[in-house]
């Protein structure tokens, strides 16, 4: 991907892919391509500079603002700027459900759960019929944010919606089971979550979701051995 980036510096998809891949590295800040055997003009390029460059090169793409906002919040801990950058995506596409969902996710990562719920529910109102790829993650995020806010009833309602809609994602069984696992964790169904997560792993679940599942599964199984929850 580093070589592709230097060969095609005007390709937005390559920038976005790098922003997804580099944070998965053990030491992403800074991640010099020189250290990875890539020499030349871009050898000092790191994740931070790619984010800034992406914003300058492709300011008309709402998804660029969404990705940059998430990275600023989640990895660089620039909370206020990240939320502001993410919000720009909704200004570019105010009638697009996914723009609001992605912004809501950034707000949740920033621990602004009340605002996250508002953004996610706004996106839900804009959902086209049959948009299960977007609606299942959004329902899970709504359930998780409501749980943090202490509204157990609303949390369970949204997580049940997510679980039901997972059946419509069976064309991508690994992701369907991944989201089902997250919903079941939120609902307190430990054994069901373990089964869903193990099924997702067996069906070639990809990163970054795979890394998340590999971390949480031992904890879920450990709770069972210690006699907790069910």
Z-matrix of the N, CA and C atoms (Angstrom, degrees):
N
C 1 1.457
C 2 1.529 1 111.24
N 3 1.332 2 116.03 1 -34.85
C 4 1.462 3 119.02 2 178.01
C 5 1.529 4 110.58 3 -63.29
N 6 1.322 5 116.18 4 -42.79
C 7 1.462 6 119.71 5 178.43
C 8 1.524 7 111.07 6 -65.12
N 9 1.331 8 116.31 7 -41.18
C 10 1.468 9 120.13 8 178.13
C 11 1.520 10 110.81 9 -61.25
N 12 1.315 11 115.95 10 -38.44
C 13 1.471 12 121.44 11 -179.78
C 14 1.526 13 110.83 12 -61.46
N 15 1.320 14 116.57 13 -42.21
C 16 1.467 15 119.50 14 -178.57
C 17 1.521 16 112.37 15 -77.96
N 18 1.330 17 116.89 16 -25.78
C 19 1.461 18 119.65 17 176.82
C 20 1.522 19 112.20 18 -78.05
N 21 1.329 20 116.61 19 -33.68
C 22 1.468 21 121.39 20 -176.33
C 23 1.530 22 110.02 21 -129.67
N 24 1.325 23 117.56 22 70.83
C 25 1.464 24 121.17 23 -174.84
C 26 1.522 25 114.03 24 -68.00
N 27 1.331 26 117.78 25 -13.30
C 28 1.464 27 119.99 26 -179.40
C 29 1.520 28 112.92 27 -101.65
N 30 1.310 29 117.10 28 13.37
C 31 1.461 30 121.06 29 -179.61
C 32 1.530 31 109.34 30 -93.69
N 33 1.325 32 116.31 31 112.32
C 34 1.463 33 120.72 32 -177.14
C 35 1.524 34 111.71 33 -64.43
N 36 1.325 35 116.95 34 -38.53
C 37 1.465 36 120.34 35 -177.89
C 38 1.522 37 111.62 36 -61.89
N 39 1.329 38 117.28 37 -35.29
C 40 1.467 39 120.43 38 178.59
C 41 1.523 40 110.60 39 -68.19
N 42 1.329 41 116.76 40 -42.03
C 43 1.458 42 120.06 41 176.04
C 44 1.536 43 110.44 42 -57.90
N 45 1.325 44 115.71 43 -46.80
C 46 1.457 45 119.64 44 -177.69
C 47 1.525 46 111.49 45 -65.41
N 48 1.332 47 116.59 46 -39.31
C 49 1.465 48 119.72 47 178.49
C 50 1.525 49 111.19 48 -63.77
N 51 1.328 50 116.97 49 -41.07
C 52 1.466 51 120.20 50 177.62
C 53 1.530 52 110.92 51 -61.98
N 54 1.321 53 116.14 52 -38.44
C 55 1.466 54 119.89 53 179.84
C 56 1.528 55 111.70 54 -66.75
N 57 1.335 56 116.81 55 -24.02
C 58 1.460 57 120.22 56 176.13
C 59 1.524 58 111.32 57 -84.72
N 60 1.342 59 116.34 58 -34.16
C 61 1.467 60 120.88 59 -173.39
C 62 1.534 61 112.68 60 -82.83
N 63 1.336 62 116.86 61 -45.96
C 64 1.463 63 119.50 62 -172.18
C 65 1.530 64 113.95 63 -60.38
N 66 1.343 65 119.88 64 -36.89
C 67 1.468 66 117.82 65 178.86
C 68 1.524 67 113.66 66 -64.61
N 69 1.324 68 118.29 67 -15.84
C 70 1.460 69 121.09 68 179.15
C 71 1.518 70 112.30 69 -81.43
N 72 1.331 71 116.59 70 -10.83
C 73 1.460 72 120.08 71 177.75
C 74 1.527 73 109.56 72 -69.84
N 75 1.339 74 117.85 73 150.79
C 76 1.467 75 120.25 74 -179.85
C 77 1.520 76 113.47 75 -59.95
N 78 1.340 77 117.47 76 -33.25
C 79 1.462 78 120.71 77 -177.54
C 80 1.523 79 109.46 78 -131.82
N 81 1.352 80 116.87 79 73.78
C 82 1.465 81 119.40 80 -172.74
C 83 1.516 82 114.98 81 -77.83
N 84 1.312 83 120.04 82 -10.38
C 85 1.455 84 121.41 83 -173.71
C 86 1.526 85 111.77 84 -127.24
N 87 1.329 86 120.59 85 106.00
C 88 1.464 87 125.07 86 -10.11
C 89 1.518 88 109.61 87 -86.82
N 90 1.300 89 117.42 88 154.95
C 91 1.454 90 121.29 89 177.07
C 92 1.516 91 108.28 90 -113.12
N 93 1.303 92 116.64 91 97.20
C 94 1.459 93 121.16 92 -177.25
C 95 1.518 94 110.12 93 -83.03
N 96 1.331 95 116.07 94 131.36
C 97 1.452 96 118.96 95 177.57
C 98 1.526 97 111.10 96 -68.19
N 99 1.322 98 116.66 97 -21.55
C 100 1.464 99 119.62 98 176.98
C 101 1.526 100 109.67 99 -61.64
N 102 1.361 101 115.21 100 -38.23
C 103 1.448 102 119.85 101 179.20
C 104 1.523 103 111.36 102 -67.23
N 105 1.337 104 117.03 103 -20.94
C 106 1.443 105 120.97 104 -176.49
C 107 1.526 106 111.87 105 -102.62
N 108 1.348 107 116.27 106 17.03
C 109 1.452 108 120.14 107 174.33
C 110 1.505 109 114.89 108 85.04
N 111 1.331 110 117.73 109 10.36
C 112 1.457 111 120.86 110 177.87
C 113 1.520 112 107.43 111 -100.79
N 114 1.316 113 116.71 112 119.78
C 115 1.449 114 120.25 113 -176.54
C 116 1.517 115 110.56 114 -109.62
N 117 1.328 116 115.81 115 170.03
C 118 1.461 117 119.64 116 176.92
C 119 1.512 118 111.97 117 110.14
N 120 1.310 119 115.25 118 -160.62
C 121 1.456 120 122.07 119 -171.27
C 122 1.520 121 113.17 120 -59.64
N 123 1.343 122 116.64 121 -33.61
C 124 1.460 123 119.01 122 -175.32
C 125 1.498 124 114.57 123 -94.84
N 126 1.316 125 118.88 124 16.92
C 127 1.459 126 120.38 125 -171.97
C 128 1.524 127 113.61 126 -63.87
N 129 1.330 128 117.91 127 -25.14
C 130 1.459 129 120.14 128 -177.84
C 131 1.535 130 112.34 129 -96.55
N 132 1.303 131 115.19 130 6.20
C 133 1.457 132 118.72 131 -178.14
C 134 1.518 133 110.58 132 -68.02
N 135 1.313 134 117.59 133 135.86
C 136 1.454 135 121.35 134 176.89
C 137 1.525 136 109.39 135 -133.09
N 138 1.307 137 115.57 136 -179.62
C 139 1.454 138 120.84 137 -175.27
C 140 1.522 139 112.03 138 -59.03
N 141 1.320 140 116.51 139 -41.53
C 142 1.465 141 119.43 140 -178.42
C 143 1.519 142 111.60 141 -61.69
N 144 1.316 143 116.54 142 -43.40
C 145 1.457 144 119.17 143 -178.50
C 146 1.524 145 111.61 144 -70.19
N 147 1.340 146 117.00 145 -31.50
C 148 1.461 147 120.26 146 177.73
C 149 1.525 148 110.26 147 -66.52
N 150 1.321 149 116.73 148 -40.96
C 151 1.468 150 120.22 149 177.77
C 152 1.518 151 110.59 150 -60.67
N 153 1.336 152 116.83 151 -48.00
C 154 1.462 153 119.95 152 -179.05
C 155 1.525 154 111.51 153 -64.66
N 156 1.323 155 116.08 154 -40.84
C 157 1.456 156 119.95 155 179.70
C 158 1.527 157 110.95 156 -64.99
N 159 1.318 158 116.35 157 -40.18
C 160 1.459 159 121.01 158 179.94
C 161 1.531 160 111.05 159 -61.48
N 162 1.317 161 116.52 160 -41.21
C 163 1.463 162 120.13 161 179.19
C 164 1.528 163 111.54 162 -64.63
N 165 1.324 164 116.15 163 -36.51
C 166 1.464 165 119.70 164 -179.40
C 167 1.519 166 112.42 165 -74.94
N 168 1.344 167 116.50 166 -37.80
C 169 1.463 168 120.59 167 -175.55
C 170 1.529 169 113.20 168 -78.04
N 171 1.340 170 116.17 169 -33.87
C 172 1.466 171 118.96 170 -172.24
C 173 1.526 172 111.74 171 -128.82
N 174 1.323 173 118.47 172 55.06
C 175 1.466 174 120.50 173 -176.24
C 176 1.522 175 113.71 174 -68.23
N 177 1.331 176 117.37 175 -12.94
C 178 1.467 177 120.39 176 -178.33
C 179 1.528 178 112.12 177 -87.36
N 180 1.332 179 118.22 178 -7.17
C 181 1.470 180 122.10 179 -177.39
C 182 1.533 181 110.50 180 -94.09
N 183 1.303 182 116.83 181 116.05
C 184 1.461 183 119.55 182 -178.44
C 185 1.530 184 111.75 183 -62.91
N 186 1.350 185 117.04 184 -35.38
C 187 1.460 186 120.13 185 -177.69
C 188 1.523 187 112.30 186 -66.70
N 189 1.329 188 116.82 187 -28.26
C 190 1.464 189 121.15 188 176.54
C 191 1.526 190 110.04 189 -63.07
N 192 1.318 191 116.52 190 -43.86
C 193 1.465 192 120.51 191 179.48
C 194 1.523 193 110.86 192 -66.72
N 195 1.332 194 116.49 193 -36.02
C 196 1.461 195 119.93 194 178.94
C 197 1.526 196 111.32 195 -65.83
N 198 1.334 197 116.53 196 -46.73
C 199 1.470 198 120.57 197 -179.97
C 200 1.527 199 110.50 198 -64.46
N 201 1.323 200 116.59 199 -45.80
C 202 1.468 201 120.36 200 -179.36
C 203 1.522 202 110.74 201 -61.65
N 204 1.326 203 116.51 202 -42.54
C 205 1.461 204 119.81 203 179.33
C 206 1.513 205 111.95 204 -60.60
N 207 1.325 206 116.42 205 -43.01
C 208 1.470 207 119.57 206 179.85
C 209 1.524 208 111.14 207 -63.88
N 210 1.321 209 117.49 208 -43.89
C 211 1.461 210 120.11 209 179.71
C 212 1.524 211 111.70 210 -64.54
N 213 1.326 212 116.63 211 -40.63
C 214 1.457 213 119.76 212 179.57
C 215 1.524 214 111.35 213 -61.38
N 216 1.332 215 116.28 214 -37.92
C 217 1.464 216 119.98 215 -179.96
C 218 1.524 217 111.51 216 -78.60
N 219 1.335 218 115.44 217 -49.87
C 220 1.466 219 119.62 218 -169.70
C 221 1.520 220 113.55 219 -76.93
N 222 1.333 221 118.18 220 -37.39
C 223 1.455 222 120.80 221 -173.02
C 224 1.521 223 113.98 222 -110.06
N 225 1.324 224 116.65 223 -32.20
C 226 1.461 225 119.03 224 -178.67
C 227 1.524 226 112.65 225 -100.26
N 228 1.347 227 116.59 226 -8.86
C 229 1.465 228 123.20 227 177.65
C 230 1.533 229 112.20 228 59.22
N 231 1.335 230 115.57 229 27.76
C 232 1.468 231 120.47 230 172.96
C 233 1.527 232 107.10 231 -91.65
N 234 1.328 233 114.70 232 78.58
C 235 1.459 234 121.10 233 -167.32
C 236 1.525 235 112.90 234 -62.44
N 237 1.311 236 117.30 235 -55.19
C 238 1.462 237 119.37 236 -174.68
C 239 1.520 238 111.98 237 -67.01
N 240 1.332 239 116.17 238 -42.40
C 241 1.465 240 118.30 239 179.24
C 242 1.529 241 110.32 240 -65.41
N 243 1.334 242 116.49 241 -41.80
C 244 1.451 243 119.81 242 -179.74
C 245 1.520 244 112.30 243 -59.73
N 246 1.322 245 117.09 244 -43.27
C 247 1.467 246 120.58 245 178.83
C 248 1.520 247 111.04 246 -65.32
N 249 1.330 248 116.19 247 -38.91
C 250 1.464 249 120.49 248 178.38
C 251 1.521 250 111.68 249 -66.17
N 252 1.327 251 116.33 250 -42.75
C 253 1.464 252 120.75 251 178.59
C 254 1.529 253 110.02 252 -63.27
N 255 1.309 254 116.71 253 -44.81
C 256 1.454 255 120.93 254 179.18
C 257 1.524 256 111.69 255 -60.76
N 258 1.320 257 116.99 256 -40.53
C 259 1.463 258 120.92 257 -179.32
C 260 1.528 259 111.62 258 -61.52
N 261 1.333 260 116.39 259 -29.21
C 262 1.457 261 120.36 260 178.90
C 263 1.529 262 110.98 261 -58.80
N 264 1.331 263 116.80 262 -31.91
C 265 1.461 264 120.21 263 178.04
C 266 1.520 265 111.91 264 -62.45
N 267 1.323 266 116.97 265 -37.73
C 268 1.462 267 120.03 266 179.11
C 269 1.530 268 111.26 267 -72.56
N 270 1.323 269 116.95 268 -26.55
C 271 1.468 270 119.60 269 176.87
C 272 1.522 271 110.76 270 -71.78
N 273 1.340 272 115.97 271 -32.84
C 274 1.460 273 119.72 272 178.37
C 275 1.527 274 111.59 273 -74.99
N 276 1.345 275 116.48 274 -32.59
C 277 1.467 276 120.92 275 -178.84
C 278 1.529 277 109.56 276 -134.54
N 279 1.324 278 117.52 277 69.74
C 280 1.471 279 120.01 278 -174.80
C 281 1.516 280 114.74 279 -67.13
N 282 1.325 281 118.28 280 -17.48
C 283 1.465 282 121.05 281 -179.47
C 284 1.527 283 112.58 282 -104.06
N 285 1.318 284 116.89 283 10.96
C 286 1.461 285 121.31 284 -178.49
C 287 1.528 286 109.97 285 -100.81
N 288 1.315 287 115.91 286 118.48
C 289 1.459 288 120.27 287 -177.45
C 290 1.526 289 112.04 288 -57.32
N 291 1.328 290 117.27 289 -43.79
C 292 1.458 291 120.77 290 -175.40
C 293 1.523 292 112.38 291 -63.55
N 294 1.330 293 117.49 292 -32.29
C 295 1.463 294 120.40 293 177.38
C 296 1.532 295 110.10 294 -62.61
N 297 1.317 296 116.48 295 -41.43
C 298 1.468 297 120.34 296 178.54
C 299 1.526 298 111.16 297 -71.63
N 300 1.332 299 116.86 298 -37.51
C 301 1.462 300 119.22 299 178.12
C 302 1.524 301 111.09 300 -62.70
N 303 1.325 302 116.00 301 -44.33
C 304 1.470 303 119.73 302 -178.11
C 305 1.539 304 110.22 303 -66.35
N 306 1.339 305 115.73 304 -38.05
C 307 1.464 306 118.96 305 177.30
C 308 1.529 307 110.32 306 -66.68
N 309 1.313 308 116.51 307 -40.83
C 310 1.460 309 119.89 308 177.84
C 311 1.507 310 111.86 309 -60.69
N 312 1.323 311 116.66 310 -38.17
C 313 1.460 312 120.03 311 178.32
C 314 1.522 313 111.12 312 -64.05
N 315 1.327 314 116.69 313 -41.00
C 316 1.462 315 120.74 314 177.92
C 317 1.526 316 110.23 315 -62.10
N 318 1.322 317 116.88 316 -43.60
C 319 1.465 318 120.42 317 178.92
C 320 1.529 319 111.28 318 -62.08
N 321 1.325 320 116.62 319 -38.98
C 322 1.465 321 119.62 320 177.91
C 323 1.524 322 110.98 321 -65.18
N 324 1.338 323 116.81 322 -41.56
C 325 1.466 324 120.24 323 177.02
C 326 1.524 325 110.98 324 -62.86
N 327 1.324 326 116.38 325 -28.51
C 328 1.468 327 121.51 326 177.54
C 329 1.530 328 111.66 327 -83.98
N 330 1.338 329 116.43 328 3.77
C 331 1.469 330 123.94 329 -179.51
C 332 1.529 331 112.35 330 66.22
N 333 1.312 332 116.04 331 23.50
C 334 1.471 333 121.56 332 174.73
C 335 1.533 334 107.12 333 -98.45
N 336 1.314 335 116.66 334 68.80
C 337 1.451 336 120.69 335 -168.19
C 338 1.525 337 113.51 336 -70.39
N 339 1.308 338 118.61 337 -34.85
C 340 1.457 339 119.42 338 178.20
C 341 1.529 340 110.88 339 -63.47
N 342 1.335 341 115.46 340 -44.65
C 343 1.464 342 119.03 341 177.21
C 344 1.523 343 111.01 342 -67.26
N 345 1.335 344 116.09 343 -34.08
C 346 1.463 345 120.21 344 178.22
C 347 1.519 346 110.73 345 -62.09
N 348 1.324 347 116.39 346 -44.39
C 349 1.462 348 120.62 347 179.27
C 350 1.528 349 110.49 348 -61.13
N 351 1.323 350 116.94 349 -41.74
C 352 1.462 351 120.27 350 179.41
C 353 1.529 352 111.14 351 -61.19
N 354 1.339 353 116.66 352 -43.74
C 355 1.461 354 120.57 353 -179.96
C 356 1.525 355 111.25 354 -67.60
N 357 1.322 356 116.92 355 -42.94
C 358 1.460 357 120.81 356 -178.86
C 359 1.529 358 111.40 357 -65.31
N 360 1.325 359 116.78 358 -41.03
C 361 1.464 360 119.76 359 179.18
C 362 1.525 361 111.00 360 -70.21
N 363 1.322 362 117.34 361 -31.87
C 364 1.465 363 120.74 362 173.65
C 365 1.537 364 109.33 363 -61.70
N 366 1.323 365 116.76 364 -45.45
C 367 1.454 366 120.75 365 177.49
C 368 1.522 367 111.44 366 -61.57
N 369 1.327 368 116.22 367 -39.46
C 370 1.463 369 120.16 368 -179.10
C 371 1.534 370 110.74 369 -60.62
N 372 1.323 371 116.19 370 -37.51
C 373 1.463 372 120.33 371 179.35
C 374 1.526 373 111.56 372 -64.99
N 375 1.333 374 116.68 373 -25.32
C 376 1.463 375 121.39 374 -176.98
C 377 1.525 376 113.14 375 -95.61
N 378 1.324 377 117.37 376 0.12
C 379 1.466 378 120.76 377 -175.44
C 380 1.527 379 111.63 378 -63.82
N 381 1.323 380 117.17 379 130.38
C 382 1.466 381 119.26 380 171.04
C 383 1.521 382 109.91 381 -75.52
N 384 1.304 383 117.63 382 158.91
C 385 1.461 384 121.62 383 -179.98
C 386 1.525 385 110.47 384 -61.21
N 387 1.334 386 115.12 385 138.23
C 388 1.462 387 120.05 386 175.56
C 389 1.509 388 115.81 387 78.14
N 390 1.335 389 118.25 388 12.10
C 391 1.470 390 120.80 389 -177.47
C 392 1.530 391 110.31 390 -85.37
N 393 1.324 392 116.39 391 64.56
C 394 1.459 393 119.97 392 -173.95
C 395 1.522 394 113.20 393 -71.73
N 396 1.319 395 117.23 394 -31.38
C 397 1.461 396 119.58 395 178.91
C 398 1.515 397 111.47 396 -59.82
N 399 1.318 398 117.06 397 -32.70
C 400 1.456 399 121.88 398 179.26
C 401 1.525 400 111.61 399 -89.94
N 402 1.329 401 116.25 400 -38.03
C 403 1.464 402 119.23 401 -171.41
C 404 1.516 403 113.71 402 -72.97
N 405 1.334 404 117.88 403 -34.11
C 406 1.468 405 119.24 404 -178.14
C 407 1.530 406 111.62 405 -64.59
N 408 1.356 407 119.60 406 -51.69
C 409 1.470 408 118.29 407 176.08
C 410 1.528 409 112.26 408 -58.63
N 411 1.345 410 117.08 409 -41.37
C 412 1.461 411 119.76 410 -178.53
C 413 1.530 412 111.20 411 -61.63
N 414 1.332 413 117.09 412 -40.68
C 415 1.463 414 120.02 413 178.99
C 416 1.525 415 111.38 414 -65.27
N 417 1.337 416 116.51 415 -39.23
C 418 1.467 417 119.95 416 176.90
C 419 1.526 418 110.10 417 -63.85
N 420 1.336 419 117.03 418 -46.02
C 421 1.465 420 119.97 419 -179.99
C 422 1.525 421 111.49 420 -62.14
N 423 1.331 422 116.72 421 -39.27
C 424 1.468 423 119.70 422 176.76
C 425 1.529 424 110.36 423 -62.36
N 426 1.327 425 116.36 424 -44.32
C 427 1.456 426 119.32 425 178.92
C 428 1.513 427 112.57 426 -61.73
N 429 1.324 428 116.09 427 -40.38
C 430 1.467 429 119.75 428 -179.41
C 431 1.526 430 111.62 429 -69.21
N 432 1.327 431 117.23 430 -40.32
C 433 1.468 432 119.65 431 180.00
C 434 1.519 433 111.36 432 -68.93
N 435 1.325 434 116.74 433 -41.43
C 436 1.469 435 119.06 434 177.41
C 437 1.522 436 111.11 435 -62.47
N 438 1.344 437 117.04 436 -35.39
C 439 1.455 438 120.02 437 178.24
C 440 1.523 439 110.41 438 -64.08
N 441 1.323 440 117.62 439 -43.75
C 442 1.463 441 121.22 440 178.07
C 443 1.523 442 110.73 441 -61.90
N 444 1.331 443 115.93 442 -36.16
C 445 1.465 444 120.46 443 179.90
C 446 1.526 445 112.66 444 -75.29
N 447 1.331 446 117.49 445 -9.45
C 448 1.458 447 120.70 446 177.84
C 449 1.513 448 114.96 447 92.35
N 450 1.329 449 117.54 448 5.58
C 451 1.462 450 121.24 449 178.87
C 452 1.527 451 108.04 450 -93.80
N 453 1.329 452 115.79 451 85.89
C 454 1.454 453 121.13 452 -174.00
C 455 1.525 454 111.59 453 -65.76
N 456 1.331 455 116.67 454 -38.77
C 457 1.452 456 120.38 455 -179.12
C 458 1.520 457 112.40 456 -61.64
N 459 1.330 458 116.14 457 -48.88
C 460 1.465 459 120.20 458 179.20
C 461 1.522 460 110.80 459 -64.80
N 462 1.328 461 116.67 460 -37.53
C 463 1.463 462 120.59 461 179.03
C 464 1.525 463 110.70 462 -60.06
N 465 1.319 464 116.54 463 -47.91
C 466 1.461 465 120.26 464 -178.65
C 467 1.522 466 111.31 465 -65.42
N 468 1.327 467 117.14 466 -38.29
C 469 1.464 468 119.47 467 179.96
C 470 1.522 469 111.49 468 -61.25
N 471 1.325 470 116.18 469 -45.14
C 472 1.462 471 119.47 470 -178.65
C 473 1.527 472 111.50 471 -69.75
N 474 1.324 473 117.06 472 -37.83
C 475 1.460 474 119.49 473 179.79
C 476 1.528 475 111.47 474 -67.92
N 477 1.325 476 116.48 475 -33.20
C 478 1.465 477 119.66 476 175.51
C 479 1.522 478 110.43 477 -68.54
N 480 1.325 479 117.17 478 -38.16
C 481 1.465 480 120.76 479 175.27
C 482 1.523 481 109.63 480 -59.84
N 483 1.326 482 116.24 481 -44.71
C 484 1.467 483 120.39 482 179.20
C 485 1.523 484 110.86 483 -60.09
N 486 1.336 485 116.36 484 -46.07
C 487 1.461 486 119.88 485 -178.83
C 488 1.519 487 112.42 486 -61.51
N 489 1.325 488 115.96 487 -40.65
C 490 1.466 489 119.85 488 179.25
C 491 1.529 490 110.93 489 -66.24
N 492 1.326 491 116.40 490 -41.64
C 493 1.461 492 119.89 491 -177.11
C 494 1.523 493 112.72 492 -74.26
N 495 1.316 494 117.39 493 -17.12
C 496 1.473 495 119.75 494 176.67
C 497 1.524 496 111.67 495 -59.01
N 498 1.334 497 116.20 496 -27.69
C 499 1.460 498 119.33 497 -180.00
C 500 1.523 499 111.38 498 -62.90
N 501 1.327 500 116.26 499 -25.07
C 502 1.462 501 120.34 500 179.77
C 503 1.525 502 112.49 501 -83.05
N 504 1.337 503 116.23 502 -3.18
C 505 1.464 504 120.31 503 179.58
C 506 1.524 505 112.03 504 -101.48
N 507 1.320 506 117.38 505 14.40
C 508 1.460 507 120.24 506 -173.31
C 509 1.523 508 113.61 507 -66.57
N 510 1.333 509 117.37 508 -10.56
C 511 1.462 510 118.88 509 172.82
C 512 1.522 511 110.70 510 -70.50
N 513 1.332 512 116.59 511 -16.00
C 514 1.464 513 123.08 512 173.69
C 515 1.528 514 106.53 513 -127.50
N 516 1.329 515 118.14 514 76.08
C 517 1.468 516 121.22 515 -170.46
C 518 1.517 517 114.92 516 -59.55
N 519 1.325 518 117.58 517 -34.25
C 520 1.463 519 119.04 518 -179.60
C 521 1.531 520 111.21 519 -63.33
N 522 1.336 521 116.41 520 -47.09
C 523 1.462 522 119.34 521 -179.82
C 524 1.522 523 111.25 522 -71.50
N 525 1.329 524 117.29 523 -33.71
C 526 1.464 525 119.71 524 177.15
C 527 1.526 526 109.99 525 -59.80
N 528 1.335 527 116.74 526 -44.79
C 529 1.461 528 120.26 527 -179.79
C 530 1.528 529 112.07 528 -71.70
N 531 1.325 530 116.42 529 -32.51
C 532 1.469 531 119.31 530 176.94
C 533 1.526 532 110.28 531 -61.61
N 534 1.349 533 116.69 532 -50.47
C 535 1.464 534 119.32 533 -178.69
C 536 1.526 535 111.64 534 -68.58
N 537 1.330 536 116.38 535 -33.83
C 538 1.462 537 119.12 536 175.43
C 539 1.520 538 110.05 537 -62.46
N 540 1.325 539 116.30 538 -41.39
C 541 1.460 540 119.64 539 177.39
C 542 1.511 541 112.65 540 -59.76
N 543 1.327 542 116.39 541 -43.94
C 544 1.462 543 119.38 542 179.04
C 545 1.516 544 111.61 543 -63.61
N 546 1.338 545 116.27 544 -40.64
C 547 1.459 546 119.76 545 178.87
C 548 1.527 547 110.81 546 -63.69
N 549 1.330 548 116.50 547 -42.63
C 550 1.461 549 120.28 548 -178.28
C 551 1.521 550 112.17 549 -69.00
N 552 1.336 551 116.62 550 -33.80
C 553 1.474 552 119.36 551 173.99
C 554 1.530 553 109.51 552 -59.20
N 555 1.329 554 115.96 553 -46.99
C 556 1.463 555 120.12 554 179.74
C 557 1.515 556 113.17 555 -63.47
N 558 1.333 557 116.46 556 -30.80
C 559 1.466 558 120.92 557 179.75
C 560 1.530 559 112.28 558 -84.83
N 561 1.318 560 117.16 559 -2.83
C 562 1.455 561 120.98 560 178.65
C 563 1.512 562 115.11 561 82.50
N 564 1.321 563 117.07 562 12.14
C 565 1.466 564 121.26 563 179.17
C 566 1.528 565 108.62 564 -91.54
N 567 1.333 566 115.66 565 83.18
C 568 1.464 567 120.92 566 -173.96
C 569 1.521 568 112.11 567 -63.41
N 570 1.325 569 117.08 568 -47.24
C 571 1.462 570 120.06 569 -177.07
C 572 1.526 571 111.33 570 -65.48
N 573 1.330 572 116.31 571 -39.73
C 574 1.460 573 119.74 572 177.32
C 575 1.511 574 111.65 573 -64.42
N 576 1.343 575 115.61 574 -38.79
C 577 1.464 576 119.87 575 179.20
C 578 1.523 577 111.06 576 -65.79
N 579 1.327 578 116.90 577 -41.63
C 580 1.466 579 120.78 578 178.05
C 581 1.522 580 110.07 579 -59.83
N 582 1.318 581 116.52 580 -45.84
C 583 1.463 582 120.94 581 -179.22
C 584 1.526 583 110.98 582 -62.24
N 585 1.342 584 116.96 583 -43.90
C 586 1.464 585 120.65 584 -179.54
C 587 1.523 586 110.83 585 -65.39
N 588 1.331 587 117.10 586 -43.39
C 589 1.461 588 120.58 587 -179.16
C 590 1.532 589 111.31 588 -65.85
N 591 1.332 590 117.49 589 -41.79
C 592 1.467 591 119.84 590 179.09
C 593 1.531 592 110.46 591 -65.19
N 594 1.316 593 116.43 592 -36.23
C 595 1.458 594 120.09 593 176.52
C 596 1.525 595 110.86 594 -64.87
N 597 1.335 596 116.23 595 -40.62
C 598 1.464 597 120.12 596 178.82
C 599 1.523 598 111.14 597 -62.12
N 600 1.337 599 116.68 598 -44.23
C 601 1.457 600 120.25 599 179.54
C 602 1.525 601 111.54 600 -63.65
N 603 1.322 602 116.86 601 -37.48
C 604 1.466 603 120.46 602 -178.02
C 605 1.525 604 112.05 603 -70.25
N 606 1.336 605 116.13 604 -16.48
C 607 1.465 606 120.82 605 -179.12
C 608 1.528 607 112.36 606 -106.36
N 609 1.330 608 115.32 607 29.67
C 610 1.465 609 121.99 608 173.66
C 611 1.525 610 112.85 609 63.49
N 612 1.319 611 116.19 610 47.03
C 613 1.461 612 120.31 611 172.97
C 614 1.522 613 108.95 612 -59.76
N 615 1.324 614 116.83 613 133.86
C 616 1.460 615 121.95 614 -175.43
C 617 1.529 616 111.63 615 -94.10
N 618 1.314 617 115.57 616 163.21
C 619 1.459 618 121.91 617 173.51
C 620 1.523 619 108.91 618 -74.81
N 621 1.347 620 117.73 619 150.63
C 622 1.465 621 127.94 620 7.05
C 623 1.526 622 115.31 621 -83.77
N 624 1.339 623 117.52 622 -11.39
C 625 1.468 624 119.82 623 -178.75
C 626 1.530 625 111.05 624 -59.36
N 627 1.316 626 117.84 625 -37.79
C 628 1.463 627 121.01 626 -178.77
C 629 1.530 628 111.18 627 -60.94
N 630 1.316 629 116.60 628 -44.33
C 631 1.456 630 119.69 629 178.86
C 632 1.521 631 112.20 630 -61.16
N 633 1.327 632 115.95 631 -39.45
C 634 1.467 633 120.52 632 178.22
C 635 1.525 634 111.03 633 -62.22
N 636 1.343 635 115.50 634 -45.29
C 637 1.462 636 119.99 635 -179.03
C 638 1.527 637 111.02 636 -66.32
N 639 1.319 638 117.70 637 -40.11
C 640 1.459 639 120.84 638 -179.97
C 641 1.524 640 111.72 639 -62.87
N 642 1.318 641 116.69 640 -26.76
C 643 1.470 642 119.84 641 178.12
C 644 1.523 643 111.90 642 -81.74
N 645 1.334 644 115.99 643 -39.53
C 646 1.464 645 118.81 644 -173.05
C 647 1.524 646 112.88 645 -80.99
N 648 1.338 647 118.01 646 -28.91
C 649 1.472 648 120.09 647 -176.69
C 650 1.532 649 113.04 648 -58.82
N 651 1.327 650 119.57 649 -46.97
C 652 1.472 651 118.42 650 179.24
C 653 1.524 652 112.48 651 -60.73
N 654 1.334 653 116.53 652 -34.78
C 655 1.472 654 119.36 653 178.46
C 656 1.527 655 110.47 654 -67.05
N 657 1.326 656 116.70 655 -42.69
C 658 1.464 657 119.95 656 179.19
C 659 1.527 658 110.87 657 -63.34
N 660 1.325 659 116.53 658 -42.57
C 661 1.456 660 119.93 659 179.60
C 662 1.528 661 110.98 660 -69.97
N 663 1.334 662 116.57 661 -33.82
C 664 1.450 663 120.73 662 177.84
C 665 1.506 664 112.64 663 -63.88
N 666 1.330 665 116.12 664 -37.83
C 667 1.473 666 119.99 665 177.83
C 668 1.513 667 110.70 666 -61.91
N 669 1.345 668 115.67 667 -36.82
C 670 1.457 669 119.25 668 179.56
C 671 1.524 670 111.05 669 -65.61
N 672 1.325 671 117.44 670 -42.04
C 673 1.470 672 121.04 671 -179.40
C 674 1.517 673 112.03 672 -66.67
N 675 1.346 674 115.41 673 -28.63
C 676 1.460 675 118.53 674 -178.49
C 677 1.524 676 112.24 675 -89.31
N 678 1.342 677 115.13 676 -0.34
C 679 1.450 678 118.66 677 175.01
C 680 1.504 679 115.29 678 86.44
N 681 1.347 680 117.91 679 19.05
C 682 1.452 681 120.95 680 179.73
C 683 1.512 682 109.70 681 -90.94
N 684 1.359 683 113.58 682 162.35
C 685 1.468 684 125.63 683 166.91
C 686 1.508 685 118.08 684 24.99
N 687 1.323 686 116.48 685 168.71
C 688 1.442 687 121.28 686 178.64
C 689 1.496 688 110.34 687 -150.15
